[in-house]
Amino acid sequence: MKTVAICLLAALLFVTGLEAVTAYKEPARIMRIINGDTLTILYQGKWEEIKLLGLDMPETTLNDRVYEKALKTSTTPAAIINRGLAGREFVKKYLQYGSQIWIEFDVQKRDRFSRLLGYVFLTDGRMLNEIILRAGLSEALLLPPNLKYQQLFQEIACQPQKDKNKPKTDKP
């Protein structure tokens, strides 16, 4: 009897501990894909922009950042924009207008432009941020205080390019 009570107590503590560790995700719907790392969503009854944390996707329009990146990487602005457009098309394989997503926030919920900052999860539980990084379409951008998945993103960034394109993540 004493053993059963101890086992029940241990099971209860284990389940309670798992709930504390499990991250809280909030529902939202996709309204528009702006570029590979910025989406317009319907969140809590309002249209909001969300920037996917941990990603630095190439730009999709010509601006100063494109020229700076072209100079730093010895490439052309057109090549950078084409990579950005390819990233946006990649995201469109996973998300369409009205798609259900789940958002997990980190320490800082908004950036200086008032965009939401978060990790986007698909209905099957996969993290879109991770899928994009594994596909090699973005560089990891880890900015404090939002470092919840820092270790995962750093491990992905350090993998050789051939490992990032595993077939299981290339399919929506």
N, C-alpha and C positions, 0 to 999 in steps of 0.2 A: 504494500500500500504506500509506504514511504517512497519507494523507488518510482512508482507511478506518478506521485505528486511532484517529485523532483523532475521527472521527464516532462510532465505537462508544463511546469514552470519554465524549464529550459526552452521548450518549444515556443512558449508564449514570448519569452524574451527574444528568441531568435527572430520570430515573425515581426515583432515590434521593432527590433533593430533594423530589419530589412526595409520596413516602411520609412524609417528615419533616413536611411541611406538613399532610397529611391528618390530621384529628382522629380520635382513637380513640373508637369508640362501643361501648358494652357492651349486650348483649341483655337484655331483660326482657319480662314479660307483664303485661297489664292485669288487675287483680283487681276494681277498683272505681274509679268516678269520684266523688270526694268533692265537688269543685266545679270550676269552670273551670280553676283553676290548681294543683290538688292532686289527686294520684292515688294509689291504693294499687296497688303492683306486686309481682310476684314477681321478685326480683332476687337472684341468687346463692343460690337455694334458700330465701330468707327473704321474708316479707311486709314491705314497707317503704312508707312514704309518701314521695312525691317532690313537691316544690314546683317548678313550672316557673319558671325564671329569666327575669327581664325583664318579668314581668307583674304587674299589680296589679288583679285581678278584683274586682268587687263581691261582697260577702258574700251567702250564701244563707240565713243564719239571723239573727234579731234579736239584736244584741249592742251593746256600747258603740261599736265602730267604725262601725256603721251609723248610730247617732245622730250621731256626730261628723261623718261624711261628709255626712249630710243637712243639718246646720247649715252646713257649709262650702259646699255646692253649692246651697243653697236649694231642696231637694227633699224628698220624704217618704221615711221609712224603707222603706215598702212599695215605692216605685219603685226604690230601690236593691236590695232583695231580689229584685224581679222581674227586674232586669238580671242579677243574679248567677245566678238560675235559668235565664235564657235562655242565659247563657254555658255553664252546665253542659250544657244540652240540645244546644248547638252542638258541644261536645266529644264528646258521645255519637254524633254523626253520623260521627265519625272513629274512635272507639275503642269496643270492646265487651269484655265479659269474655273473657279469653283472647287478645286481640289481641297480636300481636308488635310490640314497639317497640324502638328503639335509643336509648340514653341517652348523651349527651355531657356530661361534667362540666367545670366551670371550675376556678378556683383553689381555692375553698372547696367541699368536697364535702357538708357538712352544716350545717344552721342550728342555732340555740340550742335548738330543739325536737327535735333529732336526726333531722329529716327530711332526705332526700337533696335536693340542689339540682342541677338540670340542665336541659338542653335535650332535648326529646323529639322523636325523628324517627320518622316513619311508615315502613312498609315500602317505599313508593315514593320515599323519600329526602327528602320535604318535612318541614320543621320545624314541629311543632304550635305552638310558641310564636309563630312568625312568622305562621302562619295566623290565630291568634286576634287578634293585633295588627292585621293587615290587615283583619279583619272589623269592627274598631272595638268589640270587646267588652271590651277591657281597656285600661288606660293603661300606658304603658311605665314600668317601675320598675327603674332601673339603680343597683345598690348595689355599691360596691367591696367586695371585690376581683374579683367576678364580672362582668367587662365584656367578655368575648370577642366578643359580638355587639352591643356598644354602638352602633357606627356604624349598623348595619342597623336596629336598633330605633329609634334617634333619627330616621333618615330616614323610617321608617314613621309614627312619631308626628307628624311635621311635614307629612305628606301630607294634602290635603283629604279629608274623610270620604267623598266620592263615589269617590275613587280606592282607598280601603281595601276597598270592596265589589266588587272585580272578580269576575266570574263564575267564573273558573278556580280561585279559592281558596274559593269558597262551596260547592263540590261535593266530597264526600268522595272 
